[in-house]
Amino acid sequence: EAGVAQSPRYKIIEKRQSVAFWCNPISGHATLYWYQQILGQGPKLLIQFQNNGVVDDSQLPKDRFSAERLKGVDSTLKIQPAKLEDSAVYLCASSSTTTNEKLFFGSGTQLSVL
Amino acid sequence: AQSVTQLDSQVPVFEEAPVELRCNYSSSVSVYLFWYVQYPNQGLQLLLKYLSGSTLVKGINGFEAEFNKSQTSFHLRKPSVHISDTAEYFCAVSGEGAQKLVFGQGTRLTINP
């Protein structure tokens, strides 16, 4: 079974630039999550999708972050404009259920904002 | 709202020694509890979970954890560690159902030969 795919693996940008991350979940998984993991901290949920609808985006900084999941399959997370404090690993995860009983994570995109 | 505290940021142990990684949680409702492991350059992987029933939960790779409601703890244990267990371990909690999963800060387990 193919896992959760994410790209790019690494990204370096300057502050105020824009960046986009892509995620393809495990086939058939209806629930998709984006997490932000700052160095030395645990992952923090940014947004959760159920199919192509948003379930929870309470911790998404909506003035600069946006995410979409067209057709309920792959997803894109965008930051515009980026700030220094956005430097982190962005993790995508998917689940076959609507609960959090088991999440499958991708390897993440490491973002450095200079 | 739920929160998680992992009491040790780093735990060094010798190979074949036992290990315990500590996790305390805070919640006003019934909880689900999880341990995830992150090997170098890989995504997080579910190690074990407590949803209900027996308070002693067994997971992959010989790990187990015990849910202690009175002490609000969910410590992870392994009787004998191997070099391959070197990784970052995250404790996580969510309310029942589809509530948000909240992670602790992580504990880096280092195995010395």
Interface residues (C-beta under 8 A of the other chain):
Chain A: G3 V4 G40 Q41 G42 P43 K44 L45 Q48 V55 D56 L91 A93 T98 T99 N100 E101 K102 L103 F104 F105 G106 S107 G108
Chain B: V4 Q6 S9 Y32 F34 Y36 N41 Q42 G43 L44 Q45 L46 K49 L51 F90 A92 S94 G97 A98 Q99 K100 L101 V102 F103 G104 Q105 G106
